[in-house]
Amino acid sequence: MAYDLALADEIRSVLDGAPEVTERRMFGGLSFMINGNLAVAVRGSEGILVRVGPDAAEELERTTAATRAVMGARVMAGWLAIGPDGLGTEEELARWVRRGVDHAGSLPPK
């Protein structure tokens, strides 16, 4: 499955200057890692996947357009899926990317 190249470029723009950023193809798209921990991923044409942690995920699911991420039949605790409609503006995308970066940056490096 191809991923949204323009969306990946927008994420790169937000990540410009962030420490220890690497990219890796996974989950049918392109993942952005901070110190080896996944922060955010472009999921084909389905929007993005953001790692925010279990506590933040519950609140964000109630107050935003995000839904719990599902991989196969498994609901991923601490991960949110944000569809293209939830990424309406550059600032909204930047907020999601920063959330993922903040959480990934709080984890021990891999």
C-alpha positions in Angstrom: 0.0 0.0 0.0 1.3 3.4 -0.9 1.3 6.2 1.6 0.5 9.9 1.2 3.8 11.4 0.1 2.6 15.0 0.7 1.5 14.1 4.2 4.9 12.5 4.9 6.5 15.7 3.7 4.3 17.8 6.0 5.3 15.7 8.9 9.0 16.0 8.0 8.5 19.8 8.1 7.1 19.6 11.6 9.9 17.3 12.7 12.7 19.5 11.3 15.1 20.1 14.0 13.8 17.4 16.3 16.5 15.2 17.8 17.2 11.7 16.7 14.5 11.4 14.0 14.6 8.4 11.8 12.1 7.1 9.2 11.1 3.5 8.6 8.6 1.8 6.4 6.1 -0.2 8.5 2.4 -0.6 9.1 1.7 -0.1 5.4 3.2 3.4 5.5 6.0 5.4 6.7 6.9 5.7 10.4 8.8 8.5 12.1 10.9 7.4 15.1 12.4 9.4 18.0 15.4 7.7 19.6 14.1 4.4 18.1 10.5 4.8 19.5 7.7 5.3 17.0 6.1 8.7 17.4 3.9 9.1 14.3 3.2 7.2 11.1 1.5 7.9 7.8 -0.9 5.0 7.3 -1.5 4.7 3.6 -4.3 7.0 2.6 -6.0 6.5 6.0 -4.3 9.5 7.8 -1.9 9.1 10.6 -1.1 6.9 13.6 0.1 8.7 16.7 1.6 7.2 19.9 0.4 9.2 22.9 0.3 6.7 25.8 -2.7 5.1 27.4 -3.7 7.9 29.7 -3.6 10.6 27.0 -5.4 8.3 24.5 -8.5 8.1 26.6 -8.9 11.9 26.9 -8.0 12.6 23.3 -10.4 10.0 22.0 -13.2 11.8 24.0 -12.2 15.3 22.9 -10.9 15.0 19.4 -11.6 13.3 16.1 -9.1 10.5 17.0 -10.1 6.9 17.5 -8.2 4.0 19.1 -5.8 2.5 16.6 -6.5 -1.0 15.5 -4.0 -3.4 14.0 -5.7 -6.5 12.7 -8.1 -7.5 15.5 -6.0 -5.8 18.2 -6.9 -2.4 19.7 -3.6 -0.7 20.4 -3.5 0.9 23.9 -1.9 4.3 23.8 -2.1 4.7 20.0 -4.6 6.8 18.1 -5.7 6.9 14.5 -6.5 10.3 13.0 -8.2 10.1 9.6 -7.7 12.7 6.9 -10.8 14.7 8.1 -9.1 15.1 11.5 -6.0 16.7 9.9 -7.8 19.7 8.4 -5.1 22.3 9.0 -1.3 22.4 9.2 -1.6 23.4 12.8 -3.8 20.4 13.6 -1.3 18.1 12.0 1.6 19.8 13.9 -0.3 19.4 17.2 -0.7 15.6 16.6 3.0 15.2 15.5 4.2 17.1 18.6 2.1 14.9 20.8 3.7 11.8 19.3 7.2 13.3 19.6 6.6 14.3 23.2 5.5 10.8 24.1 8.2 9.0 22.1 10.8 11.4 23.6 9.7 10.5 27.1 10.5 6.8 26.5 14.0 5.2 27.0 16.0 5.1 23.8 16.1 1.9 21.9 
